[in-house]
Amino acid sequence: MKRGSDPRTTQRAQRVALALLCGWTCHSAAQEDIAQLPLEQLMQMEVRTASRYAQTALEAPAVVSVVTADDIRLFGYRTLAEVLGSMRGLYVSYDRSYHYLGTRGFATPGDYNTRVLLLVNGVRFNDNLYDQATIGTDFPLDLDLVDRVEFVPGPGSAVYGANAFFGVVNVITRNGRQLAGPQLSVEAGSQGSAKARFSLGTVDTQGGDWLVAVTRSSSRGADQYFSAFDAPESNHGIAQRLDFDRSTQLFARMQREGLTLTLAHGERTKGTPTASFSQAFNDPRSRYIDTTTRLAAEMTSQLSPSLAFTGRVHAGRYRFVGDYAYDYPPLTLNRDIGTGQWWGTDGQWVSTAIARHKLAWGIDYRRDTRVQQLNIDLDPPAQYLDASRTGDALGIYVQDEFALAPTLTLHTGLRWGKQSGSAGSFHPRLGLVYWWSPSTALKLLHGTAYRPPNAYERDYRVDLPGGIMSTTNLLRSEKVRTTELALEHAPTGATRMLLTAFRSQVTDLISLGDANVPDRLTFSNTGRVRVQGLEAEVEQRWQGGSRLRVAYGWQKARDTSTPEPLTNSPRHLLKAQWSDTLALGAQGPGKPGQYAVEAIAVGARRTLTGSRLPGSIVTNIVYTKRFADVDVSMGVYNLFNHRAADPASYEIREASIRQDGRTYRLKLTYAF
């Protein structure tokens, strides 16, 4: 039978045409477990991040990447950083303290993921002190509780405001129905790593959905060697027992009759073996402590058949404590304390009252009740910094999805935003989606975004070795303008293809660099950056459970004042995934196990010293199988023990940081 005569294809084409003529599609409020979706629904999955309301990936004015709960289980992802690192156009760097996300060839040293907006269930998770998007072990949510992760590349300030500079990540959690009953998960692995999770999901007699989970994890870590400290007085460059990582997470979520309440809390203590910021090497007191708490309440209501409303109230607190050992002399423990507290609210209305239009408008407000940075010596006591501020952030936006014709949709959007200490500004978005056929969409996208300097960049000034000095110039908001042309093709429910070309120009980039004083750093606006590239992705699924996905990215990012590429900017990215069923030995009742192989190749990168790091290929393999009532996952990461390295930032003496070799993990999950 020809594809054109497939009744499933015909029905899907009718649905798409109807949606375009009406300008909107009614979506069910019930949330399904993505791992159980039929194949055709899975390939035409709804996404919510591109426009702040549900639409299919082909309809959205963006090229959205999605990783589902089934992907997380199948490929054995352990952190949000690993999830994002598997996506098209993204790559992750790690400096033994934090994980940093590179987007389409852009990963500025010293940037704490401030140019990516992180959402959890649509609520902002970047703090108000560093604007940091936490994606490593400091992310306060166990991946077993995640339903899917959506990433929308490109500027999103027209929809979300500041920090939606190079993209938006939205982590959407599971509910009690999907994790019904009590569940216990334990795992162990290399370098003394261990983790345990207990969760309880249930539905009460009034229909309320409840989910509560507690997770505790720890890792001893391996001793790390740093050639820059290879001397007898610094333990020959070996940092002993300083790469440890300990974290605790608490998550609770309740849903009932349009009301959702969420609590997320995380605490992490991380050793710092790199002697960053000019510390004394191999001092056991060097560590970071990150503590975060987030509360959110959401209410959804269908005010009329053509008008829907979503309102939220949220609050958060973030606290950073960094202990640094300095030999002034004498050997002294210096402590950095950063505290941020805030609350906010947002409301959005979506109307389909006007024929062929889907209008959305809303307002976002955040009140920064406390932003404080303190730097002191503990013994003998001394104080070098005590900076406090409060502030506000306000945004008002409107967007329209206009069906110009059954095969042509125009997306427009405009947002005005203002943050304390920065001037207000307008940011537009334009998107044209042309349906070449019911299974093929051509998208022309254009938008702008901005990021005002955060409190850390504005106020942190400590005139000590490794500290940051003041400058006479005030920091300006950085801006980006991006144009993208994309072709998406889904000829069947099991096949998806994508080809996209993009070009971005960044002005007034805020970056950390060397000051004119030895052992001092400074923030400044460094000029213009141009990024251009191509991305391609092919995904094929088979009914038997096999799956293949290949994604390639070519990008060229450079400062317009020099022909040299940006630091930590690979020219090539290649991702390949293959999974299938596999029966090992005698099989009892139930489904056969599954294996998944993932290879991630990152091209050569330039370090801050101008040296060239060779490209790397890291291969992971994971096998999952259900035995009786226990789900077993066995993973080998960096299978071929490739000694990869990532470029380091200014505060680290090494030009690059070596990554882990081959590691192992065994995970057992039991549902009572």
C-alpha positions in Angstrom: 0.0 0.0 0.0 1.3 3.5 -0.9 1.9 5.9 1.9 -0.6 8.4 0.4 -3.4 5.8 0.7 -2.6 4.8 4.3 -5.8 5.6 6.2 -3.8 6.7 9.2 -2.0 9.3 7.1 -5.3 10.5 5.6 -6.9 10.9 9.0 -3.8 12.8 10.3 -3.9 15.1 7.2 -7.6 15.9 7.9 -6.9 16.7 11.5 -4.0 19.0 10.6 -6.1 20.9 7.9 -9.0 21.3 10.4 -6.6 22.7 13.0 -5.2 25.2 10.5 -8.6 26.4 9.3 -9.9 26.8 12.8 -6.7 28.3 14.1 -6.6 26.1 17.2 -6.8 22.5 18.3 -8.6 21.2 21.5 -6.2 19.2 23.6 -7.1 16.8 26.3 -6.2 17.8 29.9 -5.5 14.3 30.9 -1.7 13.6 30.9 -0.7 10.2 29.5 2.5 8.3 30.3 4.6 9.0 27.2 6.3 5.6 27.5 2.9 4.0 26.7 1.8 6.2 23.8 1.2 4.5 20.4 4.0 5.0 17.9 2.1 7.5 15.8 1.1 9.7 18.7 4.7 9.6 20.0 6.1 11.0 16.7 3.4 13.7 16.7 3.7 14.5 20.4 2.4 17.8 21.8 4.9 20.3 22.9 4.1 23.2 25.3 7.3 25.3 25.5 7.4 27.0 22.1 4.3 29.1 22.6 3.3 28.4 26.3 0.4 26.3 25.2 0.0 22.9 23.6 0.6 22.3 19.9 2.2 19.5 17.8 5.9 19.7 17.1 5.1 20.3 13.4 2.8 23.2 14.2 5.1 24.9 16.6 7.1 28.0 15.5 10.3 26.3 16.5 12.3 23.1 16.0 11.7 21.5 19.3 13.8 18.6 20.8 12.0 16.2 23.2 13.5 13.5 25.5 10.8 11.4 27.1 10.7 9.3 30.3 11.2 6.2 28.2 14.3 7.7 26.7 15.7 8.6 30.1 15.1 5.0 31.3 16.4 3.3 28.1 19.6 5.3 27.8 20.3 5.4 31.5 20.6 9.2 31.8 21.7 10.2 35.3 21.5 14.0 35.2 19.7 16.7 33.3 23.0 17.5 31.8 23.2 14.1 30.1 19.6 14.5 28.8 20.5 17.9 27.2 23.8 16.6 25.9 21.9 14.0 23.9 19.9 16.7 22.0 20.7 18.1 18.6 22.9 21.2 18.7 23.7 21.0 22.5 26.9 19.9 24.3 27.9 19.9 27.9 31.2 20.9 29.7 32.1 20.0 33.3 34.8 21.6 35.5 34.4 19.2 38.5 32.1 21.8 40.1 29.2 22.6 37.7 27.9 21.5 34.3 27.7 24.1 31.6 25.5 23.9 28.5 26.8 24.8 25.1 24.2 25.9 22.5 25.0 25.8 18.8 28.7 26.5 19.3 28.3 29.0 22.1 29.6 28.3 25.7 31.3 31.4 27.2 33.8 30.5 30.0 32.6 31.7 33.4 28.9 31.7 32.4 26.6 29.7 34.8 24.1 28.8 32.0 22.6 32.3 32.3 21.7 32.4 28.6 19.3 29.4 28.8 16.0 29.7 30.6 15.2 26.7 32.7 11.6 25.9 33.5 10.0 23.1 35.5 6.4 22.7 34.6 6.5 26.1 33.0 7.8 27.9 36.1 11.2 29.7 35.9 14.0 27.9 37.8 16.9 30.3 37.1 17.8 31.9 40.5 17.8 35.7 41.0 21.4 35.9 42.0 23.5 34.3 39.3 20.6 33.6 36.9 22.0 30.1 36.9 20.2 27.2 35.2 21.3 24.1 37.2 21.6 21.0 35.1 24.0 18.8 37.0 23.7 17.1 40.5 22.7 20.5 41.7 19.4 20.3 39.8 16.8 19.5 42.6 14.8 16.9 40.8 15.3 13.1 40.3 15.1 12.1 36.6 12.8 9.2 37.6 10.2 11.9 38.2 10.5 13.5 34.8 7.9 12.8 32.1 9.7 14.7 29.3 12.2 17.4 28.7 11.6 19.9 25.9 14.2 22.2 24.4 13.3 25.1 22.1 16.5 26.6 20.5 16.8 30.3 19.6 15.7 33.5 21.2 12.6 33.3 23.3 12.4 36.7 25.0 9.2 37.5 23.1 7.5 34.8 25.0 9.5 34.4 28.2 11.6 37.5 28.8 15.2 37.6 30.0 17.5 34.6 30.0 15.6 33.0 27.1 18.6 34.0 25.0 19.8 30.9 23.2 17.0 28.6 24.2 14.4 27.4 26.7 14.5 24.1 28.6 11.2 22.9 30.1 11.3 19.9 32.4 7.8 18.4 32.8 7.3 16.1 35.7 5.2 13.0 36.1 2.2 12.6 38.3 0.9 10.1 40.9 -1.0 8.1 38.3 2.1 7.4 36.4 4.1 6.3 39.5 1.2 4.6 41.2 1.9 3.1 44.6 5.1 3.1 46.6 8.3 2.6 44.7 11.9 2.1 45.8 15.0 2.6 43.6 18.6 1.9 44.5 21.7 2.1 42.5 25.5 1.8 42.8 28.4 2.5 40.5 32.0 3.5 40.0 33.9 5.9 42.2 31.8 5.0 45.3 28.6 6.3 43.8 25.3 5.3 45.4 21.7 6.6 45.2 18.4 5.7 46.7 14.9 7.0 46.0 11.6 6.4 47.6 8.4 7.7 46.0 4.7 7.3 46.6 2.1 8.1 44.0 -1.7 7.8 44.5 -5.1 9.2 43.6 -7.4 9.9 46.5 -11.2 9.4 46.6 -11.9 12.9 45.5 -9.8 12.5 42.4 -6.7 14.3 43.7 -3.4 13.2 42.3 -0.5 13.0 44.8 3.2 12.4 44.3 5.9 12.6 47.0 9.5 11.5 46.5 12.8 11.7 48.4 16.2 11.0 46.9 19.6 10.7 48.5 22.8 10.3 46.4 26.6 10.4 47.0 29.8 9.8 45.2 33.3 9.5 46.6 34.8 10.6 43.3 38.3 9.8 42.0 41.6 11.5 42.8 42.3 14.1 40.1 45.7 15.0 38.6 46.5 18.6 37.5 49.7 19.2 35.7 49.8 22.9 36.6 50.3 21.9 40.3 52.8 19.1 39.7 55.3 20.0 42.5 56.3 18.3 45.7 54.8 21.1 47.9 51.4 20.6 46.1 51.2 16.8 46.4 52.6 16.4 42.9 49.4 17.8 41.3 47.1 15.1 42.8 43.9 16.3 44.5 43.0 13.6 47.0 39.4 12.9 48.0 38.2 16.3 46.8 35.9 15.3 43.9 33.1 14.1 46.2 29.4 14.9 45.6 26.5 14.5 48.1 23.0 15.6 47.5 19.4 15.3 48.9 16.2 16.0 46.9 12.6 16.3 48.0 9.7 16.7 45.5 6.0 16.8 46.1 3.1 17.5 43.7 -0.7 17.6 44.0 -3.2 18.1 41.3 -7.0 18.4 41.7 -9.7 20.1 39.6 -7.4 22.5 37.7 -5.2 23.3 40.8 -1.6 22.1 41.0 0.7 22.6 44.0 4.4 21.8 43.7 7.4 21.7 46.1 11.0 21.1 45.1 13.9 21.2 47.4 17.6 20.2 46.8 20.8 20.4 48.8 24.2 19.6 47.3 27.7 19.6 48.7 30.5 19.4 46.1 34.2 19.2 46.6 36.4 21.4 44.4 39.6 19.7 43.4 40.7 22.3 40.8 41.9 24.9 43.3 39.8 27.5 41.4 40.1 31.2 42.0 43.8 31.0 43.0 43.2 28.7 46.1 45.8 26.6 47.9 45.9 23.3 46.1 44.6 20.0 47.7 43.1 21.6 50.8 40.3 19.4 52.1 38.2 22.4 53.2 37.5 23.5 49.6 33.9 22.9 48.7 30.6 24.4 47.4 27.2 24.0 49.0 24.1 24.7 46.9 20.6 24.8 48.5 17.4 25.6 46.7 13.7 25.5 47.5 10.9 26.2 45.1 7.1 26.5 45.7 4.5 26.9 43.0 0.7 27.0 42.7 -1.0 26.8 39.3 -4.7 27.2 38.4 -6.1 26.4 35.0 -9.7 27.3 34.0 -11.8 27.2 30.9 -13.5 30.6 31.3 -15.7 30.1 28.2 -15.6 27.7 25.2 -13.2 30.1 23.5 -11.1 31.5 26.4 -8.7 29.6 28.7 -6.8 31.0 31.6 -3.7 29.8 33.4 -2.4 31.6 36.6 0.5 30.9 38.8 2.1 32.1 42.0 5.6 30.9 42.8 8.4 31.6 45.3 12.0 30.5 45.7 15.1 30.6 47.7 18.7 29.9 46.6 21.8 29.9 48.9 25.4 29.3 47.8 28.2 28.8 50.3 31.7 28.5 48.9 34.7 27.7 51.1 38.1 28.7 49.6 41.5 28.0 51.2 44.0 30.8 50.6 47.6 31.0 51.7 47.9 34.8 52.1 49.9 33.8 54.3 48.8 32.4 56.8 46.6 29.7 55.4 43.1 31.1 55.8 39.6 29.9 55.0 37.7 32.4 53.0 33.9 32.0 52.6 31.6 33.3 49.9 27.8 33.4 50.7 25.2 34.2 48.2 21.5 34.3 49.0 18.6 35.0 46.7 14.9 35.1 47.7 11.9 36.0 45.4 8.3 35.5 44.7 6.4 36.0 41.5 3.1 35.6 39.6 2.1 35.2 36.0 -1.2 35.0 34.1 -2.0 33.9 30.6 -5.2 34.0 28.6 -5.6 32.1 25.3 -8.5 33.0 23.1 -9.9 31.4 19.9 -12.9 33.8 19.7 -11.7 35.3 16.4 -11.9 33.0 13.4 -8.5 31.7 12.2 -6.7 33.4 15.1 -5.4 31.9 18.3 -4.5 34.9 20.5 -2.4 34.6 23.7 -1.5 37.4 26.1 -0.2 37.6 29.6 1.8 39.3 32.3 4.8 38.1 34.3 6.0 39.7 37.5 8.8 38.8 39.9 9.8 40.5 43.1 13.3 40.0 44.3 13.0 40.4 48.1 16.6 39.6 48.9 19.8 39.4 46.8 22.8 39.4 49.1 26.5 38.6 48.5 29.0 38.3 51.3 32.7 37.5 51.3 34.6 37.0 54.6 37.6 35.4 56.2 36.7 33.0 59.0 39.9 33.1 61.1 41.3 35.6 61.5 38.0 37.4 60.7 37.8 39.9 57.9 35.1 41.2 55.6 35.6 42.1 51.9 32.1 42.2 50.5 28.6 42.9 51.7 26.3 43.8 48.8 22.5 43.7 49.0 19.8 44.7 46.6 16.1 44.2 45.9 14.3 44.7 42.6 11.5 43.8 40.2 11.1 42.2 36.8 8.0 42.9 34.8 6.9 41.6 31.4 3.8 42.0 29.2 3.4 40.0 26.0 0.9 39.2 23.3 1.1 36.6 20.5 -1.1 35.5 17.6 -1.3 32.3 15.6 -3.0 33.4 12.4 -4.1 30.8 9.8 -3.6 32.8 6.6 -4.6 29.8 4.6 -5.2 26.0 5.2 -1.5 25.5 4.5 0.0 28.7 5.9 0.2 30.0 9.4 1.7 33.2 10.6 3.0 33.4 14.2 3.7 36.9 15.6 4.6 38.0 19.1 5.8 41.0 21.0 6.9 41.5 24.6 7.9 44.5 26.6 10.1 43.7 29.6 11.9 45.7 32.3 14.1 44.7 35.2 15.4 46.9 38.0 18.7 48.5 37.0 18.0 48.1 33.2 16.0 50.0 30.7 12.8 48.5 29.4 12.8 47.1 25.9 10.6 45.4 23.2 11.3 42.1 21.7 9.4 40.7 18.7 9.0 37.2 17.3 8.0 36.2 13.7 7.3 32.7 12.4 5.9 31.5 9.1 4.9 27.9 8.9 4.1 26.5 5.5 2.6 23.1 5.1 4.2 21.7 2.0 2.1 18.6 2.6 0.3 17.2 5.6 3.5 15.6 6.7 6.0 18.3 5.8 6.4 21.8 7.3 8.7 24.6 6.2 9.4 27.2 8.9 10.9 30.6 8.6 11.7 32.0 12.1 13.1 35.3 13.4 13.4 36.7 16.9 15.4 38.7 19.3 16.3 38.3 23.0 18.1 40.1 25.8 19.8 39.4 29.1 20.5 42.2 31.6 23.6 41.8 33.8 22.7 39.7 36.9 23.5 40.6 40.6 26.7 38.6 40.5 28.0 40.4 37.5 26.9 43.8 38.8 27.9 43.6 42.5 30.5 41.0 43.1 33.8 42.9 43.6 36.5 41.4 45.8 40.0 42.6 45.5 41.8 39.4 46.5 43.8 36.8 44.5 41.3 35.2 42.1 38.8 38.0 42.9 36.8 40.2 40.5 37.7 43.9 40.2 35.4 46.9 39.5 35.5 48.6 36.1 34.6 52.2 35.2 32.1 51.2 32.6 28.6 50.1 33.5 27.5 46.8 32.2 24.9 46.9 29.4 22.3 44.3 28.6 23.4 41.8 25.9 21.2 41.2 22.9 20.9 38.6 20.2 19.1 38.5 16.9 18.5 35.1 15.2 17.0 34.0 11.8 16.3 30.3 11.1 15.0 28.3 8.2 13.8 24.8 9.0 12.3 21.9 7.1 10.6 19.2 9.1 9.3 16.0 7.5 7.3 13.2 9.1 6.1 11.0 6.3 4.8 8.3 8.6 4.1 8.0 12.3 7.5 6.3 12.7 9.8 8.6 10.8 10.9 12.1 11.4 13.5 14.2 9.5 14.8 17.7 10.1 17.1 20.1 8.3 17.7 23.7 9.6 20.0 26.6 9.0 20.5 29.5 11.4 22.4 32.7 11.9 22.7 34.7 15.1 24.4 38.0 16.0 25.2 38.9 19.6 26.0 42.4 20.7 27.3 43.7 24.1 28.2 40.2 25.2 29.0 40.1 28.9 32.0 37.9 29.7 34.5 37.2 32.4 38.1 37.9 31.6 41.5 38.8 32.9 41.9 42.3 34.5 45.0 44.4 34.1 46.1 43.3 37.6 47.7 39.9 38.1 45.4 37.2 39.6 42.3 39.4 39.1 39.3 39.0 36.9 36.7 41.5 35.6 33.3 41.5 33.8 32.9 43.6 30.7 30.9 44.0 27.5 33.2 42.5 24.9 31.7 43.3 21.6 30.0 41.3 18.8 29.7 37.6 18.2 28.4 35.9 15.0 27.1 32.4 15.0 25.9 30.5 11.9 25.3 26.8 11.3 23.4 23.9 9.9 21.7 21.0 11.8 20.2 17.7 10.5 18.4 15.0 12.3 16.8 11.7 11.3 14.8 9.4 13.5 13.2 6.1 12.7 11.2 3.8 15.0 9.9 0.3 14.3 6.9 -1.5 15.8 9.1 -4.2 17.3 10.8 -1.6 19.5 13.9 -0.8 17.5 14.9 2.8 17.1 17.6 4.8 15.3 18.3 8.5 15.7 21.2 10.4 14.1 21.8 14.2 14.6 24.6 16.3 13.1 25.4 19.9 13.7 27.9 22.2 12.0 28.4 25.6 13.6 30.8 28.5 13.3 30.9 30.9 16.2 33.5 33.8 16.4 34.1 37.3 17.6 33.7 39.6 14.6 37.0 41.4 15.6 39.1 38.3 15.2 39.1 35.3 12.8 39.7 32.9 15.7 36.7 30.7 16.8 35.2 31.3 20.2 36.6 29.4 23.2 34.9 26.0 23.8 33.2 26.2 20.4 33.3 22.9 18.4 32.8 23.1 14.7 31.1 19.7 14.5 28.6 17.8 16.8 27.4 14.3 16.0 24.9 12.2 18.1 23.9 8.6 17.2 21.5 6.4 19.1 20.4 2.8 18.5 18.1 0.7 20.7 16.4 -2.7 20.3 15.2 -5.7 22.3 17.6 -8.3 23.4 17.0 -11.6 25.1 19.9 -12.8 27.3 20.0 -16.5 28.3 16.9 -18.2 29.6 13.9 -15.8 29.5 11.1 -16.1 32.0 7.7 -14.6 31.6 7.4 -11.0 30.5 9.0 -8.9 27.8 12.6 -9.3 26.7 15.2 -6.8 27.8 16.3 -3.8 25.8 19.7 -2.4 25.0 20.6 1.1 24.0 23.8 2.4 22.5 24.6 6.1 22.3 27.7 7.8 20.8 28.3 11.5 21.2 31.1 13.1 19.2 32.2 16.7 19.9 34.7 18.3 17.5 37.9 20.0 18.4 37.7 23.1 20.7 39.9 26.0 21.5 40.9 26.8 25.1 41.5 30.2 26.8 45.2 29.8 26.3 44.8 29.3 22.6 45.6 25.6 22.6 43.5 23.1 20.6 41.7 20.3 22.4 41.2 17.4 20.0 37.7 16.1 19.3 36.2 13.3 21.4 33.8 10.4 21.1 32.1 9.0 24.1 30.0 5.8 23.8 27.5 4.6 26.4 25.7 1.3 26.5 22.7 0.4 28.8 20.7 -2.8 29.2 17.3 -2.8 30.9 15.1 -5.8 31.9 12.2 -6.5 34.2 12.7 -9.5 36.4 9.5 -10.4 38.3 8.6 -7.1 40.0 12.1 -5.5 39.7 13.3 -3.3 36.9 17.1 -3.7 36.4 19.3 -1.3 34.5 23.0 -1.9 33.8 25.0 0.8 32.2 28.6 1.3 31.0 29.5 4.9 30.3 32.4 5.9 28.2 32.6 2.3 27.1 36.0 2.6 25.3 37.6 4.6 28.1 38.3 7.7 25.9 40.2 10.3 27.9 38.2 13.4 26.9 38.8 16.9 28.3 36.7 20.1 28.4 38.1 23.7 28.2 38.4 25.4 31.6 37.3 28.9 32.6 39.5 31.8 33.7 39.3 30.9 37.4 41.0 27.6 36.9 44.8 27.4 36.3 44.5 24.4 34.0 43.7 25.0 30.3 41.4 22.0 30.3 39.7 19.6 32.7 40.0 15.8 32.1 36.7 13.9 32.2 35.9 10.5 33.6 37.0 7.4 31.9 35.0 4.2 31.9 32.4 4.0 34.7 29.6 1.6 35.6 26.1 1.7 37.1 23.6 -0.9 38.4 20.1 0.3 39.2 17.2 -1.7 40.7 13.7 -0.3 40.9 10.9 -2.1 42.8 7.2 -1.1 42.8 5.3 -2.4 45.8 
